Amino acid sequence: MSHPGIDSLQPHERPLFPGSPATPDFSRRVRIAYGCVGLLLAFTSAMGTALITVNLPALQGALGLDPAQVSWLPTAYVMTSISMNLLLVKFRQQYGLRLFVQLALGTYLAAVVAHLFVNDFASALVVRAASGVAAAPLTTLAVFYMLQALPQPKRLAAFVLAFGLPLVATPLARCFSPDVLELGQWRTLYLIELAMVLATLAAVLALRLPPSERLKVFEWADFVTYPLMAVGLALICAVLGQGRLEWWFAAPWIGVALAVAVVLITIALVLEWHRTNPLLDLRWAITPDFLGFIAIAFLTRVLLVEQNGGAAGLLAVLGMGQEQTRSLYFVIMLATLAGAIVGALTITPQTVLFQIMIAVVLIGAAAFLDSHSNDLTRPAQLYVSQAMLGFATALVLAPTLLIGFVQVLQRGWRSFPTLIVSFSVAQNLGALFATALSQTFQYDRMRFHYAHLVGQLDTSIPFVADRLRAGPVAVAAVAGQATREAGILAYNDLFLLLLVIALLTLIGTAIFTLRAIAKMKAAQRAAQ
């Protein structure tokens, strides 16, 4: 499909920022086509990671890895993807969207094909790292295609759909993974990902994005500060991803990695501060408005661990496998899809902050409901709370990004890379931090409850004394029951912790909202 040149476009059709596509007034048929490609991109951006994360135990057995080794696979993915947008934003501004799209999907295709020939830990690690590089721009592409699909008054919905729909991938993967693994074991997962990438590549080549404005934005100094920042962030991801498994104070490399990360990132920030045209707008990054945006983005991502880390872990303690939990994840998938649709229909510049607060309230309420779990809890008892979480998850991410987007519009397009990179870093580090926090907290509380439960065993009670005298098998059964009860109580404590974090996030968002309203009224009075 051919597109008109930049110079022939109307003012409202021109690109909003260099590196973003123009938005011509297409016919309804063409808009629908762009929307379908955008949906495909959104699912493709998340499905590969979802398939790996959900099926780590299967991959562990297939590759002969221990738990610490297999956890490096998703960690390596985040280590490479977390900083890629810092480079890719400038890349598409200078070299255009067409080359950007071809390289992004071509690299992703090569990484997925390489997965099929992986037979050992080292090669699996390299391929997952390559997948992180390749998949980083797919969400951005989904946003661009969604923008073409919607008329101008409704284009905020493109962000909701592009960020909300990929969240359906994880519950969907949990629904069909057991059947897939039975059909062809772990390689079938990669065949599914390969099929999606091929379909996406064909769709994108058949329906190209409109042209964008190009500028010469790369400087030699970028290739000094970017590696420093990328390596520093990757080391922090490695620590957060592996600290719980290798334990925070037991593995010497954790302290070394953190020290090196701090040094590298500090050097990069000092260099950026003194540059005329920096990669990052650090003077904006230290303002209260930006810090509030980052705090909200980070905390909302932390709260989302309740579904994949909290509820999934609780059900595992209760002995529920993927077959038993399939109905629960089907409910979560439908609720997540509903959240994305409702968010897209209701989002406006005036409702952004209120959508975040509604989502945080739902997350807090779900955490409170789940904190009353016991050994009789089954997936059916979690339908309501997890549906609330799924709905809130799809509702919260795009409005959080749009808080920063409004600030960029006020500062100018040169701050746009700072917004994208900061949001990506906050989301990725928030997810890793949440997982590390939840696993460490749950493990510590489980030890506390286990000691308390064992201490409560009264050998003067005949039943207890008889069980303990019955031999090692009976003692092991008592210990196993105590471990199970301690695990349930520990997850209840985790849910209460997430409730507290939700309350703090709600208070912070309310303060941010009141501050934004006050600034808007002050600007209106000044204009009058």
N, C-alpha and C positions, 0 to 999 in steps of 0.2 A: 504494500500500500504506500503510495507516494503522499508526501505532506508538503504544504506550502512553505516557502522560505520564511525566515524570521522577519525580514523587512516587509513582507506583505501582510503580516498579522495585525489585527486591531489591538489597541492598548490592553484591553482586558484579556486578550488571548496570549500575550507575551509571557515568557517564563518569569516566575516570581523571583528566582535567584539564578545566577549563573550555575550551570550544571543541572538545573531542573528542566523538565521538558515544557515546551509551550502547551497551551490548552485550547486548541481551536474549537470552534463550535461544530462538533460532529453531529451527524444524524443519529437517531435513536438506535438504529441497527448497529452502527459502528460503536456507539457507547456500550451496548450490550456485549459486543465482542471484546472490548477492552476490559469490561468488568469480569468476564469469564477468565481471561488470561490473568487478571489480578488475583482472582480467587485461587487459581492454580498455583501462582507464585507464592501466595500466602501459605498454602498447605505444604508446598515443597520446601519452603524455608524452615519448617519445623518438623516435618515428618521424619527426616533422617535422624535427627537428634532424639526424637521421641522413641523411635524404634530401638536405638541403642540403649537409652536410659532404662526403658521398661524391661529390656531383656538382658540386662547385665549378667544375671545368674547363668543364663544359657550360654552367653559368650565366654563366661569364666570357665565353664566346663568344657566347651568346645576347644578353647585355646590353651587349656591346662594352666590357668592363672590362679593366683590367690586373690583374696578380696582387695588387698592394697594395690595389686597390679591392675586388676580390671577397672578399678576406680580412676586410674590414670587416663582411660579412654575418654570419658566425658570431660575430664579436667583438661586434657590436651586440646580438645575442641575449643573450650572457652579461652585457654591461654593464647591461642592465635586469633580468635575472632574478636576479642575484646577491644583491640586497638586498631583493627583494620579500617574502620570508618574514618579514622583520622587521616589516613592516606587516600581512601577511596573518594571522599568528598572533593578533595582537590583534583584527583585524577579525572573525574567526570567534568569538573569545571574547565580543565585545560584541554582534555582530549575528546570530550563529547560523550554522549550517552551510548552511541552505537558500539564503539570499541569497548566501553565499560560493560555493556550487556554481554557482548560476545566473550570477553575474557572471563567475566564472572561465571557464566553458565558453562563455558568450555572447561574452566578449571574444576568446577564442581563435578562435571561429568567425568573428567579424568580421575578425580578422587574416588568417586563411587565405583568406577570400573576397577580401580586398584583394590578396592575392598574385597572383590570377588577372589583375588589371588593371595589374600593375606592368610598366612598359616602360623605366624609366630607373634610374640608380644611386640617386638621392636617394630616390625613392619605395620602392625595394627596401630601402634602409637603414631607413627609417621603419617599414616593415611588419615587418622582422625584429626591430626593437626592440620593437614592439608584441607580437610573438609571444613574446618573452622574458618580458614582463609576464604575458601570458595563460597561458603554459605552466608558470610557476613553481609553482602550487599542485597540479598534476595528480598528482605523485608522492605528495603528502600525501593526496589523495583516494584514490589507489590503496591506500595503507596502511589508511585508514579502512574501505574496502570489504573488504579482505582480513581485517581484524580481525573483521568480522561473519561471515565465511565459516568461521572456525575456532573450535573449542571453546577454552575458557579455557586449558587446559594447553599448547595448541599455538600460542598467539597470537604468540610470538616469530617463528614461521615467516612471519607476515604481512610482517614487515620484510624478510626475506630475499627473498621473492617480489616484493615491491613495488620493491625496489632492484635485484634481480638480473635479473628478466625484461626490463626496458627495455634492458639491455645486449645483448640479442639483436637489437635493432633495427639496429645498425650493420652487423654481418655479413650480416644479412638484406637490408638495402638494397644492399649490394655484390653480392649474388647476383642480384637481379632488376632493378637499375637499368639495365643495358645494354639489356635488352628493352623496358623502359618508355620509355627515351629514343628508341628506334627507332620506337615506336608513335606518340608524340605530342609528342616533344621535351620541353622542360623544364616546360611547363605541366601535363603529365600528373602530374608529381611532386606538384604542389599539389592536383590533383584527388584523388589518393590520400589526401593528408593531410586534405582537406576531407571525404571520405567517412568517414574514421575519426572525425573530430570530430563529424560529424552522428550517426553510430552511437553514439558515447559519450554525447552529449547526450541522445539518445532513451532510452538505457539508464538514465542517471542520473535522468532525470525520471520514468521508469516505476518505478524501484526506489530510493526515497529512503532516505537514511541516517536512523537513529533520532535523536531530538532530543538536544541538548546543553545544558549549563548555560551561562547567559549572565551576564556581569559587566560592569560599566562599568569599562573598563580604559584607554581613551584619555584622554590629558591634552593640553593645549595644547602643553606642552613637547615632546611626541612629534613634533609637526610642525615643530619647530626642529631637533632632533637627527637625525631621519630623513633629511631632504634633505641635510644635511651629510655624513652617513655614505654615503648612496646615491651622491652625486656623487663623493665621494672614492674609493669602491670602483670606480665606473665608469671613472674616469680610470686607475686601476691596471690594470684589465682592458684598456683601450685600449692602454696601453704594452706590456703583455705580449703582446697579440694582434698588434700591428703592429711592435714593436721589431725583430724579425728582418728583416722585409721592407724597412723604411725605414732600417734599421741604427741601433744603439743610440746612437752618438755623432755621427751625421750629421744627424739631424732635430732642430732646436732645440725643437720642440713637445714632444718626449719629456721633456726635462729640466723644462720648464715644467709639464707635466701632473703629473709626480711631485711636484714642489715643492708645487703647489696641493693635490694629494691628501693629502700629509702634513699640511698646515696644516688642511684641512677635517676630516680624521679626528681629529686631535689636539683641535681645538675641540669636536667632538662627544663625544669620550671624557671630556674635562674636564667638560663640562656633565652628562653622564650620571653621573659619579662623585659629583656634589654633589646629585643628585636624590633625593627620598624614594622615588619609585616609578619607577625608570629602565626604559628599554626593555631594557637589557642589564645583567645581573648582573656587573659588573666585578670585584667582590670575589671572586666565584667564579672569574672568568676568569684571575686571577693566581695561583691555587693550583697546586701541582705536579701534582695529579691532572688538572685541566682542561688544563693546558699539555701534559701527556703525551697526553691524548686528542686534542688538536688536532694535535700532531706526528704521531701515528699516522695520523690522517685525511688529513693533507696528504701525507705520504710515500707512503702506499699509493696515493693518486691519482696521484702523480708516476710511480710504477712502472708504471702501466697504459699509459703512452705507448708502451711497447715493442711493443704490438700494432698500434695505429692509426698511430703515428708511425714506429716503427722498422721493423717488418716490411713495412708498406706502402711506405715510402720505399725500402727495399732492393730490393723487387720492381720498383719504378718504375725504379731505376737499372739493373736487369737487363733492362729493356725489356718487363716483363710488364704487360699491360693488364688491364682488368676481366674480359674474356672468359677470359684465361689463369688468373686467380686465383680464379675462381668456386668451384672445388672446394675450395680452401683455406678460403674464408670459409664455405662450407657446413659444413666440419669444425668451424670456430670456433663457428658458431652452435649446433651440436649440443653441443659441449663446454660452452659458456656455459649452455645450458639444463640440462645435467646438473649443473653447479655450483650453479645456483639450487635445483634439486630436492634434491640431496644436502645443501646447506646448510640448507634448510628442514626436512629430516627429522632432522638431527643437532644443530641449535642448541638449547642450553640455557644458563642463566646460567653454568654451570660450563665450557662449551666455547667461549664467545665468544672469549676471548683465544687459545686454542689454534687455533681456526679461522683467525684472522688470521695466526698464525705459520706454519701449514701453507700458506696462500695465498702468503705472502711467500717461503717456501722454493721453491714451485713457480715463482713468477715469476723468482727468482734462477736456478734451474736452467734455465728456458727461455732466459733471457738468455745464460747460459753456452753452451748448445747453439747458439744463433744466432750467437754471436761467432766461429764457425768457418766462416762463409759464404764462398763464393768465386764466381767467374764461372760456375761450373757449377751453382750452387744454383738449384733450381726450386721451385715451390709444394709439390710432393710431399715435398721434403726438410724442409719446415717444418711438416708436419702435426702431428708429435708436440709440438714446442715450442709452437706456437700453440694447440693443444688444451689444453696445460697452462695457458697464459695465460688462455684463455677460461674454463676451469674456475675458476681462481683469482680472476679478475675478479668473477665472480658470487658467489663465496664470501666476499669480503673486505669489501664495503661495509657491509652491514647489521650485522655484528658490531662494526664500528668505531663506528657510530652508537649501538649499544646500550651501549657503554662509558660514553658520556656520559649515556645514558638512566638508567642505574643511579644515577649521581651526582645526577641531577635528583630521582629518587624520594627520595633522602636529604635534599635541600635544600628541596623543595616546588615546587609548580606554577609559582610566579612566576619560577623560573629556566628554565622550559621554552622561552620564546622565545630565550633565550641559546643553548641547546643547538641548536635548529633553525637559527638564523641562523649560528652559528659553524661548524656542520658544512657548511652550504651554501657559506659563504665559503671554507672550507678545501678543499672539493671543486672548486669553480669556479676558484679561484686556483691550486690544485694542478694542474689540467688545463692551464690557460693557461701556468703556469710550466714545466710539463713539456714542452709543445710548443715554447716559446721556448728552453728549455735544449737540447733535443734538436736543433732546427734550427740553433741557433748553434754548438753543439759539433760537429755533423756537418759544417757548412760550414767551420769552422776546421780540423778534422782532415783534411778533403778537400784543402784548400789545402796543408797540410803534406805529405800523402802524394803529391800531384801534383808538388810541387817536388822531393820525394825521387826519385820515379820518373823524372821528366824528367832530373834530375841523374845518374841511373844509365845514361842512354843513352851508350853508348861508340861514338863515330864511327869508332874504329879497327877495329871489327868490320865486315867487308864487307857483311853483310846490312843492318845498321843504316844504314851510309853510303849504300847503294844506295836504301833506302827514303826517306831524307831528301833525296836528290838527284833523286827521281822527280817532284818538282813539288809545287805547293800541295795538290793533292788527297791525295797520299800523306802529306804532313806533317799535314794535317788528320785523316787516318785514325789516324795515330800518336797525335796529341793527343787524339782521341776515345777511343782505347783506354786511354790513360793516365788520362783523366778518369773513365772507367768503373771502372777498377781502384782509383783513389783513392777513389771513392765507396763501393765495397764495403768497402775497408779502414776508411773513416771510420765506416761503420755497425757494423762489428765493434768498433771502439773505443767507440762509443755503447753497444753491448750490454754491454761490460765495465764501463762506467761505471754502468749500471743494475744490474749484478751487485753492485758495491760499495755502491750505495744500498740494495739489498735486504738485504745483510748488516748494514748499519748499522740499517736498520729492524727487522730480526730481533732484533738485540741490544737496541735500545730497547724493543721489545715484550716481550722476556723480562724486562728490568728492571722494566717496568711491571707485568707479571704477578706477579713475585716481591714487589713492593711491595704489590700488591692482596691477595695471599695472606697476607702478614705482617699487614696491617691487619685482615683478616678474623679471623685467629687471635687477634690482640690484643683485638678486640671480643668474641670468644667467651669469652676468659679474663676480661674485665671483667664480662661478664654472669653468669659463674659465681660 
